[in-house]
Amino acid sequence: MVSAIPTLSTSRAPIDETYGTTTDASPMDIGDFKQLSIGVRINLVIQVLRERYADTWQTGFIAVLMCR
């Protein structure tokens, strides 16, 4: 039954999880994902770094993207 399900490959799935006595296992997600929706809350923070670049009359920025 499982072998009839089409599969997709990814390089982002872990291959070093432990299940029972094996240490090279991977999780498997199976389902009907037609109604799947994923929500991500994003908080973008941009700071100006004036002091660091003041001696060369430049302005630096640092940006941090936090997903919650």
N, C-alpha and C positions, 0 to 999 in steps of 0.2 A: 504494500500500500504506500509506504514512504518512498519507494524507488520510483513511483510514477509521478511524483511531484517534481516540476522543473526546478533546477537549482541555479543559483548565481554565486559567483566567487567574489571574495573580497580579501584584501591584505590587511584589513583593520581588525579582524576578529582575533582574539587571543588563542594561542595554541599551547599554552602551558598551564592550563587549569587542572586541578586535581579532582578526580571523581573515583572514589573507591581506592584502588591501588595504582591507577595510572596517573602520571603527571604530565601527559602531553595531550590532554583532551580539549575539545572546543565545544562551546554551546551551539545549539541548533534552535532557530526560531521558525516555527511552522504556523501558518494560519492564513486566513483570508483577510488581506490588508486593504480591501477596497474602501473601507470606511475609516481607515487609520488617519489620525491627525496628530501632529506633534507640535506642542507649543513651547517656545523658548522665550524667556524674559531676558532681555539684553540691556545691560547698563554700560554705556560708553563714557569713559572719563578721559578728557584731554587736558593736560596741564602744560603751561608755558614754562620753559626753563630759561629765564632771563639771566640769572646770575652766572650760569655755567659758560655762556657765550658772550658775556658783556664785553670782554676785552677785545673781541674781534668784530663788534657791532653786528652780531648775528643773534638769531632767536631760535631756540630748539624747542621741540615738542615731544611729549611722551604721551602715548595713548594706551589705555588699558581697557580691554573688552571683557566684561564679566558676564557669564551666562549663569542664570539661576534656575 
